[in-house]
Amino acid sequence: MSLHAEMLAVGQASLEASRRLAVLGSRRKNAILEAMAEAVETSRKAIAEANAGDVQAARAAGMAPALVDRLTLTDKRIDAMIAGIREVAALKDPVGHKISRWIRPNGLEIVKRRVPIGVIAIIYESRPNVTADTAALCIKTSNAVILRGGKEAINSNRAIADAMAEGGRKGGLPENAIQLIRTTDREAVRELVRLDGIVDMVIPRGGESLIRAVVENATVPVLKHYKGICATYVDESADVEMALRIVENAKCQRPGTCNATETLLVHEAAAKEFLPRMAAALMARGVELRGDAAARAVVADMKAATDRDWDTEFLDMVLAVGVVPSLEAAIAHINRHGSHHSDAIITESENAARRFCAEIDSAAVYVNASTRFTDGGEFGMGAEIGISTDKLHARGPMGLEELTTYKYVVTGNGQVRT
């Protein structure tokens, strides 16, 4: 069978599964998800062994430590994966929700109601927990899902997908509602994203090169974010102790994630007090600082930032640091160089906070908090399927509601149009 025929068969099986999923009630779907969580728990040892093989291969191939961290499934992360499935089961099902209702003068009742999208393809790299998160979210919203992970996590993804499919079958999941593409051939992605009329939406999760490759080849809708160039701005009125805690967390907690801060901007009035303490704390954590001329005039140990650094998602212990003369300059810098993902201001000024939130064109803006909170779980959505920097049809963390669309149900008693 050719790769085109194979992907077409996968898509058609998903389409059929989506139609059977659409009629499942919330109780049945929740029972399926609980069975999936139990199956992942039962398969914990097999998943851990498969992941250990992937991690060993990644290290041997010279993968960056931050990316190895994203690949690694610790006991704690497996626990979180299982808990995430159960959290999704506990969330309110948006499918069937009545968004609005009205009656026309001719007596027609019009109801706008949430419905599944249909068949969703997820193309992702490194993080094998995405397999569980996305499958759970799609099943909860009655969407069939096609999973295509990266070759670096192929064994982990197989182990997780097999466990969830087996648990799903025990709970009454329609056959082929969860399908994992098991080939690592890149041509499979090109075939998958061209299945017009079968795949309803593609969500790529990974580096910019992956996302651009998907967008360039896709003929079905793609929901995306290219980069996570997130910035934190320390205003002249910022509480220094608060700013130090937030910046260290935003950069160091998990630097390989898309919501980690990559750029630090500091108001010139705060630079002399804040920058030396910030530099000492971050350098002690192993962060490489790349500063503009004004930042290096305060902290001489910083490397010189290049023009390219302001447009780079490092995904590593590297931070670009700039000193700005005003709030307006910080806003202009972020809107010009950022990726419209997540940006933060540290300030005691309500006016500065209000202006920052109004003028920064990003999916999430923060006042006195770390950018690391841009996450479906942290937002109370349960596990997320991704973070969108698009404006249509979803923006920011994508939870259950963002995996639905809507239809109009129109009921009459014999009306005809004249």
N, C-alpha and C positions, 0 to 999 in steps of 0.2 A: 504493500500500500504506500502511495506517495505521501509526503508530508502534508501536502495540500488536502488530500483525501482524509488523512488522519485528523487534521484539525477541523475539517468540515464535519466529520463524524462526531467529534467531541462537542462541537457547537450545536449540532442538531439534537444530540442527547441532552444537552443542557437546556435547550429550548423546550423540549418535551417535559423535562423535570420541572421547569419553571411554571408550567401550566398546572402541574399537579400540586406544586407548592402553594400556588395562589389560592387554593381552596382549603388549606389547612388553618384551623383555628389557633388562637394563642396558646391554649392549654396543650395542644398536641405539639406545637413548636417548642414550648418550654420543656416538655418531657423529653423531646429529642435532644435538646441542648444539655439537659442534665445527664442523659445517657452518654453524650459526647464527653462531658467533663469526667465522668466515671471511667470511660475508656482511656482517656489520656492519663488519668491517675494510675490505672492498671498497667499501662504501657510505659510508665515513667522510666524504668530501667532501659528498655529498648531505645527510647527517645534519647536518653542521656548518652548511651553508647554510640548511637548514630551521630550525635552532635560532636562527641569527642573526636571521632574520625574526621569530621569536617574541619574542626578547629585545628587539629594536627596538620592537615593538608594545607590549610590557610597559612599557618605559621611557616611551614616549609616553603611555601610559595612567596614568602616575604610580604604578606599583607600587613598594612599599617596597624599598630596596636589598637587604635580607636575602632577600626573596622573589625578586628578580631573580637573586640569586646561586644560589638553589636551582634556578632555571629554566635557568641557563647551562650549556652543555656545552663545557668547555674541551677541548683536546687530551688533557690529563691525565685528565679525567673520561671521555672516550670510551675511552681506553686502559683505564681501570679497569672500564668497562662490559664491554669485550671480555674482559678478564682474569677478571671475575666470572663470565661464562658458562662459561669454561674451568674455573674453580675448582669450579663446581657439577658439571660433568661428572666432575671428579676425585674428588668426594666419594662416600662409600659410599651406595648406593641402599637406602633403608629399605623399599621395597615388597617384600613377601614375607618380611620378617624374622620369624622365629619368636620371639615375645615370651615365651611360656611353653608348656609341654606337660605333660599329666598323663594318667594312665589310671585310670578309675573301676573299682570292684570288679566291675562287670559286663563289663569288658573294653573299654568304649568309650575310644578315644583322642581327647582334646580338645586341639587346638592353637589358641592365640591368635596370629593372624598379622596383620601390618601390610598394609593395602590403601589404594588411593587414596581420596580423599574423593569425587571425581567431577567436577563442574563447579564452578569457583570464579570468581566475579566480583570484579574488583579495581576500585575506584572511587577515583581519586587526583587530586591537584592538583600543579601546578608542576613537580615533578621528573621529567623525561622518562626518566632512567635507570631509573626504576621499571618502565617498559615492558619493558626487557631483563631486569632482575632477576627480576621476577615470572614472566615467561614461561619463563625458564630453570628456575626452581624448580618451576613447575607441570609442565613437561615431564619433568623428572627424576623427579617423583613420580607420573607417569602421570595427571595431572589436566588436563582441558581448561580453558582460561582465556579469560574474556571481559574485555577491558581497556576501561576508560572513563576516559580522562584528562581534565584540565581544558582549557577552551578556550584558555587562555594558552599551552599547549604542544602544540596540536593538530597543527601542522606537524612538530614534532620527533617526536611520538609516531607519526605516520603513517610517517615515514621509517624509524624504528627497527623498527616492527612489520612494515613491508613487507620490510625486509631480513631479519628473522628468519624470516618466513614463507617467503620465497624460499629461504633457506638450509635451512630445515627440509624443504621439498619435495625438495630435492636429496638430503637425508639419509634420506628415507623417513618424514617426519612425516605422520600422517593429516591429511587435509583438514579445515580448520576447527578444528584443535586449539588454534590461537591466533587469536582474533578481536578486532579493535579496533572499538569503536563510533565511527563517524566523524562522527556528528552531534553538535553541541554543545548541542542542545536538552535542557534539564534534565528534561523529561518522560521522556526515554529512561531516566534513572536510576530514576525511579518505576516505570516498566514493568519494568525489569530486575530490581529487587529484589522483585518480586511473582511471579516465575516459580516458584511452588511445584511441587515434583516434577521440576523441570528443573535449576535452580540449587541446589546443595547448601549453599553458604556464600558470604557476601559479606564482603569485607574493605575497608572504607573507609580511605584514607590521606590525611590533609589536616587542615584546620582544624576546630575544634569545630563550626562551623555546618554544614559538609558532613557530618560524622559524625552529628550529631543529625538532620539531614534524612533520611539513609539509615535510621537506626534508626526514626524515626517512620513511614516509609513501607514498611519491609520486612515481608514476611510469611515470609521465609526467614531462617535463622540469620545473625547478624551478629557478627563478631569485631572488636573496636574498642579504641581508646583516645581519650577525648575531648580530653584536654589533656596537655601535657608540662610540668607545673609541678614542676620538679626543684629540690631544695634541697641545699646543701652546708652542713654544720655544722662550725665550727672549735671544737674542744673546748679546755678550759683547758690540757691537756697537749700540744697540737699543736706540731709542729715548724713554726716560723713560715715558714722558707724553703720548706719543702714545701707549706705551705698557700697561700702566695702563688702558686707555680707552678700548683698544681691549680686554684685559683679563677680565675686568669687564663685558663687553658686551657678550663675548663668554661663560662666566660661568653663568651670572645672568639673561640675558634677557628672556630666556625660558629654564630653566635647564632640563625640562622633554623631550627635543627633542634629536634626534640622532646626531645632528650637534653641540650640546653644548660641550664646552671643558671640559674634565674630568681630564686631566693631564696638569700641568704647569711645564715646565723645564726652569731653569734659569742658564745662564753661571755664573761660580763662580766669574768672574770679575765684574759682574753687580749685584750680590746678595745683597751686603751690602746696596747699595743705593735703589734698587728696592723692595726687599722683605718686609721691614717694611712698606712702603707706600702701597704696594699691599695688605698686610695682614690687615692693618687698614681699607682700603676701602671695602674689601670683607667681613671682619667680621662685619662691620657696616651694610652690606646687609644681614647678617644672614648665611654666608657661613661657613661651617666647614672645616678647613684646616688640612690636614694630611700630614706632612712633613717627609722627610728623615732626617738623623742625621745632615747633613750639613745645611739644611733649618731651622731646629729647633735651631741650634747654632746661627742663625741670629734672628729668631723670636721664642722665647721660648714658646709662647702661642699655637703654633700648636700642635695637637695631633701627636703621632708617627704613621707614615705610615707602614702598613704591606706589605708583598710581594704580597698579594692578591689585594691590592688597585690599583696597577699599571695595573691590568688586569680587572678592574671593570668598567662597565658603570653605574654610580651612578644614572643618571636621577633625580638628586636632588641637593640641595645646598651643595654639598660636592666636594672638589677639592683635588687631590693628588698633592703634590708639591715636586720637586726634584731639587737639585743643581748639575750641570754637569761641568766637567773640560774643555769641548771643544764642538765644533760643531759636530765633529765625534761621540762623546759620546751621544749627543742628538739624532742624526740620528739613531744610533744603538739601543737606548732605544725605540724610536718610532716604528721602524721596528720590534722589538722583541715583544713589549707589545701592540701596537696599533691594530686597526681592519681594517686598510686600507680604512678608510672612508674619513676623512678630518683632515688635520694637517697644522699648521701655524708656520711661523718664523717671528719674529719682529727683523729687522736688518737694518742698514744703509750701510751694506757691500754688494755690487753687487756680489762679489765672493761667500759669504756665502749664499746669496739667490739662486744663480745659483746651487750651490752644493746641497742645501736642496731640491730644486725642482727636480733635477735629481736623487737623491738617495732615497728620500722618496717614497715608493711604495704604494701610496694611490690614491683613485679615484679623490680627489681634494686636491691640495696643495696651500697654501696661503702665500703671502709675504705682510706683513704689513696690514693685514685685518683679521676680525673675521671669525672663522669657521662657524658662524651662517648663512653665505651666501650660504651654500650648499643647494640649494632649487631651484626647477624648476622655480618658479616665479621670484626669485632673479637673476637667470641666464638668464631671458628673454624668457624662454620656455613656459610661461603660467603655469597653474597648472601642477604639476608633478604626476606621478603615483607611485613613490617610488624612493629610492636611492639604487643603486646596488654597492656592493663591489666585485662582480664577474668581470671577464674579458671577458666572453662570454655570450651573444652577446652584452651586454650593460654595461656601467660603469658610476657611478655617477648619478646625477639626470636624471630620465627617462621622457622625454617629448614626443612629437609626433613622431619624427623620430625613437626613440627607441622602439616604438610600431608598427613598420613595419618590414617586412623582404623584400626580393626581389625575383624576378623571371627573367629568361631570355626569351625574346620573340625573336624567330628566324624566319626570313622571307626569303623565297627563291622563285625561279621561275622554280622549277622542279628538283633541285639538288638531286642526290643520292650519297651515299658514295661508293667509290671503294676501 
